């Protein structure tokens, strides 16, 4: 049962479907925590992996889909897909009425508030729900874990930041020569 099970707004969007967007490059324990929590609030949660051709990613889109699916396969109401363009357009294309955003430290709030206000200007029918990161994950970022992976061969160190099933892929990617 979602917060607003099977209700649609005047724009035809369902508030029982939510979308959590990000680059997930790679997916972290903080991302997984938000995915798990949001999956309990909504009937369907779509993890939308944003594709930005101008940004150099560690993992390609197909790899990111596979990694997110691997760590969320215990959640039957979660599905994963990629998108390019504006997140708000992707959310609407799915018929979803809710965009989920994870907030880490308080410094994230200003940027997320700006993004939320822009999204409301672009599509006032889509609501944004903010979920605060658990204090265990408030400092976790993809760039931090890439740095730890590069400086430490101890998988137990990495497992404090990234789901264990992701570690071999992360290690392999970081060991591969850049193209």
N, C-alpha and C positions, 0 to 999 in steps of 0.2 A: 504494500500500500504506500503510495507516495504522499507527499505533503498535500497535494491537490489532485488526487487520483482521477484520471480520465476527464478532467475538465479542460476545455479549450477556451481560449480567450476570443474576443471579437475578431481577431486576425486569423483565427483558425489554428493557432499554435497550441500544442498540448503542454500543460504544466506537469504532466507525469513523465515527460521526456526531458532530460537535461544533458548538456554537452559540456565536457571539461576539455578545454583546448590548451595546447602548449606545444613545445618542440620535442620534449621527452627525449633529449639527446645527451645522455641516455636517461631512461626512467630511473628515478631514485626512490628510496624508501619514503620520502616525503610525498612524492607523487602517488605512490601506492596507498599511503594512508588516506589521502584525499579521495582517491578512487573508491576505496572501501567504504569510507564514511558516506560519500555521495550516493553510492549504490544502495544504501539503506534508506535514503530519503526519496528516491525516485523509482518509478517502475522500470524505466530504461535509462541507462547512462551510456552515452557515446563518448569515448575518448577520441578527440579530434587532434590528430598529429598534423601540425601546421608545416607546410612545405614552403620554404623561402629560398628560392634559387640563388639569391644574392648572398646568402649566409653559408659559410663552409661548415657542414655538419660532420660529426664523427661517424654516425651511422646513416645509411641511406634510408629512404622512407619505408621500403619493404622490411628492412632489418628492425626499424623502430616499431613497426606494426607487430612483428613477430615477438619482440622483447616485451611489449606491453601486453600482448595476448598471453604470453607465458606466465607473467606474474599476476594476471587478473583472471586466469581460467577457472578459478574457484568461485567466481562471481557470475552466475548465469544471466544476469540482466545487464551485463557490460559487453559492449561491442567496440571495436577499434577500427577507425578508418582515417585516411589522410584527407587533407584539403589544402587548397591554395586560395589566396585572396583573403578577403575580410572574414574574420571569425563570425561576426554577426550574420553575414550572408550564409555561411555554412550552417549555422544554427537554424536559421529560418528554412533552409533547403531540406532539413531533416524533420520539419514540422515541430521542432522543439520550442518551448516557451521560456526555457531557463538556461542560462549560462553559468557554470560553476567556475569559480576562481579560488585558488588557494593563496593564502596570504602567509608569508613567513614573518620576518621581523617587521616592526612598525614602519620601517622605511619603505616597505612595499606598498603601504596603504596609499600614499600620494599618487604613485604611478597607476595603481589599480583603480583608484577613484577617477582619475583623468580618463582612463580607458573606458570605465563604466559610463561616464557622462557622454563620451563620444559615441559609444554604442547606443545609448538611449536616443541620441540625436539621429543616428542612422536607422534605428528600428525601436520605437518606443514600446512595442508589444513584447519585447524580450526582456525578461527580468534577469538581473545578476545576483547570484547568491555567493557570498564570501564565506569560506571555511578557513578558520585560523589553523595553521600548522600546529601540531603537537609540539611542545617545547623540545622534545627529542630530535625533531627534524627542522626546527626553525632556522638553523644555520646551514642546512644542506642545500647545495646547488650543484648543477652538473659540472661547472667549472672547478669547484672544490674537489669533487670526487675524481675528476680527471687528473688533477694535481696529485692527490694522494695515491692514485693508481700508478702514476709515473714515478713516484718517489719511494714507494713501499711495495715489496713483493709479498707482504703478509695479507692473505685474503681475509683474515679476521678483521684487519683494519678496514678494508673496503666494505665488509659486511655490515659495518655500523652506518653506512650511507646508502648502499645499493643492495637490492635483493640478491641473495646468493646465486640464483639461476642466471643473473646478468653478468656476473664476474668473469666467467670464461670468455664471453663475447667481448667484454670491455678490455680485458687483457690482450686478446688477440688483435683487436682493432688498434690499440695503442702500440703494440709491438710491430705492426705492419708498417712498411715504409710509406711515407706520404706520396701520393700520386700528383 
